[in-house]
Amino acid sequence: MNRDRKFFAPGRFHHTMIVTSQPKLWQQGFLGLSNILKKAVSRLISLGGYEIRKKRSCGADGHPVEELSGIPYKDFLSLYFKSRSLSDFFFIQIGAHNGVSNALDFLHEFVSHLKLSGLLVEPQADVFHELKENYKRCQTVHFENSAIACDTGLKQLYTIKKELDFLQYANQAASFDSNHLTRLLRHHLRNEASVDVRKKFEALGMRVDECVEAVSVQAHTFQSLLEKHGILRYDLLQIDTEGFDYEVIKMAQLDKYRPTLVNYEHEYMSEKEKQECWSYLTSLNYHIFKHNVDTTAYLPESFGRESLARVAVAGSY
């Protein structure tokens, strides 16, 4: 697995395709709707010259988690947005960084093109300034310079020291856990960093842990974040918090707000957390699939019953 996937441009990752599996315990009526949705989605995808191929799933506490193959995740998002009414659509992105550096984060392009409304949350002050600059043409987004934590107040966030200009791109891995950032940086410097970056690091004569510093950042709980910005509902939740993703998901009250799509990074979760998170999502009737180092959970109706039913009724199947 490429543990440094954040530090590089797109193009190094396998493309992915949505594959849904039929839960065994769904009631008969919902099974019929599920089949219609899957057929209609398959039809939409086939129109683009792709085909669905079933992949062997790995179990998550008895729940199937499908790997995706064949089509970029970006194309899945395109289908998702095309099937929805966007007039009152609202997204929340936790750990937005600067909005453009993460090779797996396609939200900026969709937000810019579709003029989506939402909230971008990033705790690092310097990176937050870059984030606002990168979204300056998007009048429909709001910004929050804070972290999400289990309680409100000041928290210690570990980042790359500011004076190490040649390593600032690695601050995409800033974390509440200093050991997490140190491990990632050490692996990157040994295996993936450019020759120029390695030479600059070696010339300093520093240990890897000496490149990391703690900064105080404001933190909110997920609920206090919603209250601060007057958010009563949201449709899409994207999370990248370097191993804290499951905690954010548990705070996000998915059973209450029912966002139709949740995307988060599972790479730095423990196996126990991965299993628990997948089980939690499926218990709320989300379909889940893995792509690269992320998991996507979506509600079947997120593709729009009426529009997909029209495709089926029109004689495609």
Secondary structure, DSSP 8 states (H G I E B T S, - for coil): --TTGGGS-SSSS----------TTS-HHHHHHHHHHHHHHHHHHHHTT--------EEETTEEEEE--SS-HHHHHHHHHHTS--TT-EEEEES-TTSSS-TT--HHHHHHHHT-EEEEE---HHHHHHHHHHTTT-TTEEEE--EE-SSSEEEEEEEE-TT-GGGGGGGGG-BS-HHHHHHHHHHHHHHTS-HHHHHHHHHHT--GGGGEEEEEEEEE-HHHHHHHTT----SEEEE--TT-HHHHHHHT-HHHH--SEEEEE-TTS-HHHHHHHHHHHHHTT-EEEEETTEEEEE-GGGG-HHHHHHHIIIII-
